[in-house]
Amino acid sequence: MHLIEVVMAGSVFAIASSSSMQLWSATAVRAHQLSAREQLEQQIEQDRLQLQTLWRNALQNPTQAQSTPTTGCTATAAQLFALASSQPALPSLRRTLQLSPDGQALQIHWNATNDPSVKRDRVVTPAGLGLCGLGPANTPASDTAITDSQVEGVAR
């Protein structure tokens, strides 16, 4: 084998190895980014579930509430706002609370502090927590309870 053949074979091998390592590195970085994004989305969901538990406990057990005790359909979005304001968000999240223009719902916006592309919006009403029905005198309109997906608007 001539020297030129050895040099060419070595060059081809080095270029192929370098390209392979770059592709592998880019794949590893992307996998890490996706994992971090998924973790942030799970933290947003955890914060949402903590708020929902706080609201349900406060409305079902008025003695635990920090605001005026109420039950079921007599709860207002302002009370949900007050309870949510008392619960701090996780350190990696920024939570913004806003009453809807008609005062009937609470709009919640979550943003990740270190990744602006990770955000979630949710609209919550007292009825959406499943504590009351839609029929007259707070009696359920049917045998099934109202679910979050029927009342709340969800955007990702």
Stockholm file with secondary structure:
# STOCKHOLM 1.0

chainA/1-156         MHLIEVVMAGSVFAIASSSSMQLWSATAVRAHQLSAREQLEQQIEQDRLQLQTLWRNALQNPTQAQSTPTTGCTATAAQLFALASSQPALPSLRRTLQLSPDGQALQIHWNATNDPSVKRDRVVTPAGLGLCGLGPANTPASDTAITDSQVEGVAR
#=GR chainA/1-156 SS CCHHHHHHHHHHHHHHHHHHHHHHHHHHHHHHHHHHHHHHHHHHHHHHHHHHHHHHHHHHSGGGCSSCCCCGGGCCHHHHHHHHHHSCCCTTEEEEEEECTTSSCEEEEEEESSCTTCEEEEEECTGGGTSCCSSGGGCCSSSSCCCHHHHCCEEC
#=GC SS_cons         CCHHHHHHHHHHHHHHHHHHHHHHHHHHHHHHHHHHHHHHHHHHHHHHHHHHHHHHHHHHSGGGCSSCCCCGGGCCHHHHHHHHHHSCCCTTEEEEEEECTTSSCEEEEEEESSCTTCEEEEEECTGGGTSCCSSGGGCCSSSSCCCHHHHCCEEC
//
